[in-house]
Amino acid sequence: MVVKAASVNPDASPSSSERILNASEMLFAERGYAGASMRDIARSAEAPVSLITHHFGTKEELFRQVIDRRIHEQVATTLDDIAKAQDASNGAPVSLETLMRCYMEPMVHKSMHGGPGWKNYAKLMGLAMFNSQYDDFLKPMIDVYDRVQDAFVAACRKIFPDADERRLQLAVFFLNSSILSVLVESGMLDRQSGGLCKSNDLQMIVDEMIPFYAAAFRQRLTPA
């Protein structure tokens, strides 16, 4: 039987369970789920493996709880931003650029300004969502995050009511893939640009992505 950790505040003075979650979050972000062993996590958290299994049971349950303590806040903030933009539009479709900013910016803001925990979480999300979408341990995260994607797609349908559904789904997939790649901050942009652009300049990247993808959405989703 898995003994679940009590609800924790990731910004409070860390208890033993929080130290384990913080260490797990950092190592999962650095190495991916498969690359971070329970022994590595125990060493980083300065805790015995037995304490990790006492609090969390299995590595899969530990991963779920690493995701669970932040994803609900992330999703709620994003959905709230989209809802506020829709309310401000007085029944008309939200502008595409505004919708994209509501969709992308909350996670970017958390990564940039929320401290090392949120930075690790953002990178972890970028890595994890590129994993197999059918792994059982990813399903709780996917189920929660799909609420944001569903809201974004629904808002896009209002902007492009005559769009081909297949093209709409592909457009959102391309946008999501780019967002997740950006959150990882892999350094590819730095190398590609010879240092002209920085992978950790997330706000600049989002500001450039919005007009780029808005133009692409309009070109592909507006019937000729």
Beta strands, then each sheet from edge to edge (+ up, - down):
end
